[in-house]
Amino acid sequence: MTTDAFDSGSSPLGVEIGALQGGSAGLGQYAGRVVLVVNVASKCGLTPQYTGLERLQERYAEQGFTVLGVPCNQFMGQEPGSAEEIAEFCSATYGVTFPMTEKVEVNGGGRHPLYERLVGFADGEGHSGDIRWNFEKFLIGRDGEVAARFAPQTEPEAAELVTAVEARLAA
């Protein structure tokens, strides 16, 4: 599968986004992989979810899975740091090895195009639209389409999330 399959349409993998510390984190590079996109923040009550996200990354990476962290400072200013500060915090505090994008807005008039493509997908409770808080999660299948959306409070290693990841990896 080439990245061309994701260059148009509604697939979130057709979106260009910068890497946290410069350069491109173009989502086309994840074509054929299962990706969990998570808006993250360093100073949030949910920040310890980094531990579970990293464990998912380690557990499933060799099967074609990637967590993609997307820093956002729109929720009570809980991601105020520079790219360098965010990278250092994630690495030193939680041992994060998964890729991180540049800091973006996930809601409002400045919403990044990635989130324009994600927010229309409803979670298991029927919520679609604006991101509610830090650590909302979107699972993208190997085909580049959104497969599931999980509320911020859903732990990365919750049974329903792990089951969804494993189902997409097996597809």
MIMI-579773 format. One line per 8 residues: their letters; for each residue x, y, z of N, C-alpha, C. Coordinates in steps of 0.02 Angstrom, whole numbers. Atoms other than C-alpha are relative to their C-alpha. Layout:
a> X/Y/Z/X/Y/Z/X/Y/Z; ...
This chain:
mttdafds> 43/-59/0/0/0/0/45/62/0; -40/-61/3/69/170/-46/-35/56/37; 31/-58/-33/41/336/37/-49/35/-45; 47/-31/46/-52/390/-120/-72/-17/17; 67/20/-18/-202/296/-54/-31/48/51; 24/-43/-53/-215/427/82/5/74/-18; -11/-69/19/-187/586/-18/-64/41/-7; 62/-38/10/-370/633/-36/-56/-32/40
gssplgve> 58/27/-35/-542/603/32/0/18/73; 9/-16/-70/-585/596/214/50/-34/46; -48/35/-43/-442/487/276/44/49/37; -45/-44/-38/-347/571/417/73/-9/-20; -70/11/19/-188/494/348/21/41/-60; -18/-45/55/-195/614/200/22/68/24; -14/-66/-28/-157/759/317/74/7/15; -69/-17/-17/13/841/332/0/34/68
igalqggs> -8/-30/-66/69/888/508/74/-1/17; -70/-4/-19/235/942/579/18/-45/58; -25/40/-56/340/836/696/14/47/59; -9/-40/-60/362/898/874/64/41/-2; -64/-35/-1/544/944/852/24/18/-70; -17/-23/66/537/1001/672/-5/-54/-53; 8/46/55/519/922/503/-73/-22/-6; 68/23/13/368/825/445/-15/-63/40
aglgqyag> 27/62/-29/264/697/536/-58/-21/-43; 53/15/48/160/671/379/-33/-67/15; 35/61/-20/27/545/419/0/-53/-55; -5/50/54/47/461/249/51/-54/14; -51/50/-17/198/372/322/-29/-59/40; 32/53/-39/76/268/426/-48/-42/-42; 42/41/44/-13/195/276/14/-73/12; -7/71/-12/-45/12/309/11/-18/73
rvvlvvnv> -8/12/-71/-22/32/497/-64/18/36; 55/-19/-45/-148/45/638/28/55/44; -25/-59/-36/-131/215/722/-51/22/52; 41/-28/-53/-199/278/887/22/73/8; -14/-72/-4/-206/469/877/-29/25/66; 20/-22/-67/-213/549/1050/23/72/11; -21/-68/-18/-217/734/1095/24/-3/73; -34/9/-64/-97/743/1242/16/67/33
askcgltp> -20/-58/-40/-49/865/1380/41/-22/59; -48/18/-52/89/865/1509/-22/18/71; 19/-24/-67/-2/950/1654/-74/-12/13; 70/18/-4/-169/860/1655/-8/-58/49; 13/57/-43/-247/740/1778/4/-67/-37; -3/61/41/-248/614/1635/70/-14/-28; -68/8/26/-63/636/1595/31/-68/15; -28/67/-11/-19/469/1678/-20/-51/-53
qytglerl> 17/45/55/-104/389/1527/59/-10/-47; -60/11/41/65/412/1441/29/-69/14; -28/66/-18/119/254/1534/-34/-55/-41; 37/50/38/-19/149/1455/9/7/-75; -12/-10/71/6/228/1285/67/-28/-21; -66/27/16/190/184/1289/-1/-76/2; 5/74/-3/149/5/1341/-34/-27/-62; 32/22/62/30/-10/1193/49/4/-58
qeryaeqg> -50/-8/53/166/56/1079/50/-58/1; -49/54/-6/291/-70/1144/-30/-68/-16; 32/66/9/168/-215/1141/-18/-15/-72; 27/13/66/101/-192/965/40/30/-59; -37/-34/54/231/-92/865/23/-49/-54; -25/47/50/304/-245/781/-55/-32/-42; 57/25/38/130/-294/723/-30/53/-47; 24/-53/44/107/-129/631/-43/51/34
ftvlgvpc> 39/-47/-39/39/-16/767/43/59/21; -35/-60/-23/87/163/813/-47/43/40; 33/-54/-36/29/283/946/28/64/-29; -22/-65/23/36/462/882/-25/52/48; 18/-51/-48/37/595/1017/-4/68/-34; 11/-66/30/-33/765/968/-10/51/57; 6/-48/-54/5/899/1099/-50/56/-16; 50/-52/7/-133/1027/1126/-4/39/66
nqfmgqep> 3/-43/-59/-143/1175/1246/-68/33/8; 66/-32/-1/-329/1213/1224/-41/-14/63; 40/18/-58/-390/1134/1386/34/25/63; -26/-31/-61/-351/1248/1534/76/9/-2; -71/-13/6/-175/1280/1467/43/-55/27; -35/56/-31/-117/1106/1516/58/-28/-41; -60/18/39/16/1092/1379/35/65/-21; -29/-66/14/107/1260/1394/71/-1/-28
gsaeeiae> -72/2/15/283/1201/1355/17/7/-74; -27/-1/68/391/1223/1202/8/-72/-24; -11/66/27/424/1077/1087/54/-38/38; -55/32/-36/587/1042/1178/-21/-21/70; 24/17/-68/503/1048/1349/-48/-59/-1; 47/56/6/365/931/1293/38/-65/-13; -39/60/16/488/807/1218/39/-25/60; -39/19/-60/598/810/1374/-45/-29/54
fcsatygv> 47/25/-51/449/788/1491/-23/-70/-17; 27/65/19/378/642/1393/52/-55/4; -54/48/-1/545/555/1376/23/-15/71; -28/8/-68/610/584/1553/-51/-27/49; 51/18/-50/446/560/1647/-34/-66/-16; 39/59/19/359/423/1547/35/-46/-49; -37/43/46/492/350/1432/-33/-6/-68; 37/2/64/389/394/1279/48/-8/-59
tfpmtekv> -38/11/62/460/325/1117/-42/10/-62; 43/-7/59/308/345/1005/6/72/-28; -6/-66/32/304/491/881/-49/51/28; 40/-56/-23/237/661/931/0/52/-56; 5/-53/49/174/798/818/12/68/32; -1/-68/-25/186/985/833/-62/12/42; 58/-19/-41/69/1068/958/-52/32/-47; 53/-25/43/-98/1103/873/-63/15/39
evngggrh> 67/-10/-28/-275/1161/907/-45/-56/-27; 45/55/20/-406/1023/904/-72/22/-5; 68/-28/2/-561/1133/921/3/72/-25; 6/-71/18/-622/1301/858/23/16/-70; -17/-25/66/-578/1407/709/69/-18/-23; -68/19/17/-395/1358/716/12/-75/1; -6/73/-3/-432/1170/721/44/-25/-57; -45/29/51/-295/1074/631/-40/-45/-47
plyerlvg> 36/43/48/-352/984/472/-5/-74/21; 4/69/-24/-312/817/555/-64/-9/41; 59/6/-42/-447/849/684/-64/18/-37; 59/-11/42/-565/917/552/-26/-67/-27; 19/66/28/-563/740/482/-20/-50/54; 13/48/-53/-574/653/651/-66/13/37; 54/-16/-47/-711/745/747/-69/-21/-23; 66/23/23/-855/686/638/-16/-71/20
fadgeghs> 10/70/-19/-831/508/700/-24/-4/72; 30/6/-67/-937/460/851/33/-55/40; -25/52/-45/-876/363/1002/-57/-49/17; 49/51/-18/-969/216/1079/-62/27/35; 57/-32/-33/-1083/335/1174/-37/47/-46; 33/-42/49/-1130/428/1016/26/70/-5; -27/-68/3/-1024/583/1047/43/8/-63; -43/-22/55/-955/664/890/8/75/8
gdirwnfe> -12/-72/-5/-895/840/862/61/15/42; -58/-26/-35/-777/940/969/32/-51/48; -39/38/-48/-640/857/1069/-20/25/69; 26/-20/-66/-699/856/1250/55/17/50; -54/-11/-48/-532/852/1342/63/-32/-26; -63/33/16/-351/797/1335/-9/-76/1; -4/73/3/-318/614/1292/-62/-33/-31; 51/32/41/-467/586/1177/38/-40/-53
kfligrdg> -38/45/42/-417/442/1065/-40/-20/-62; 29/22/63/-451/396/883/42/-57/-28; -35/58/29/-406/226/812/-12/0/-75; 3/0/73/-366/225/627/25/-68/-24; -17/66/26/-364/59/535/53/3/-55; -51/4/52/-238/0/407/-23/32/-65; 29/-29/60/-355/65/272/-2/77/2; -2/-73/-7/-333/243/337/-65/31/24
evaarfap> 65/-25/-23/-512/258/399/-5/-4/76; 11/1/-71/-565/301/576/-42/-61/18; 33/61/-19/-616/139/660/-35/6/68; 29/-7/-67/-656/196/838/23/65/31; -16/-60/-39/-659/346/954/-12/-17/73; 4/15/-70/-630/336/1140/3/64/41; 3/-58/-44/-671/462/1276/67/10/36; -63/-14/-34/-527/547/1367/13/-45/61
qtepeaae> -8/41/-60/-558/445/1525/14/-74/-14; -14/70/17/-539/280/1432/75/-11/3; -71/15/-8/-373/211/1489/27/-35/-62; -28/31/59/-255/158/1349/-2/-77/1; 0/73/-3/-254/-21/1412/-69/-29/20; 68/24/-13/-443/-32/1439/-18/-55/-49; 17/57/42/-517/-192/1371/-29/20/-67; 32/-18/63/-624/-105/1240/49/31/-49
lvtavear> -49/-29/44/-476/-8/1171/48/-53/-26; -46/53/20/-357/-156/1169/-34/-47/-50; 37/43/46/-491/-264/1086/-5/32/-69; 5/-35/64/-515/-132/951/67/2/-36; -67/0/31/-327/-118/920/15/-69/-28; -15/68/23/-308/-306/908/-42/-20/-60; 44/15/57/-457/-320/789/27/34/-63; -26/-35/59/-381/-189/673/66/-29/-22
laa> -63/32/19/-211/-272/679/-11/-66/-36; 15/64/31/-291/-437/630/-34/7/-67; 37/-11/63/-389/-360/486/46/3/-60
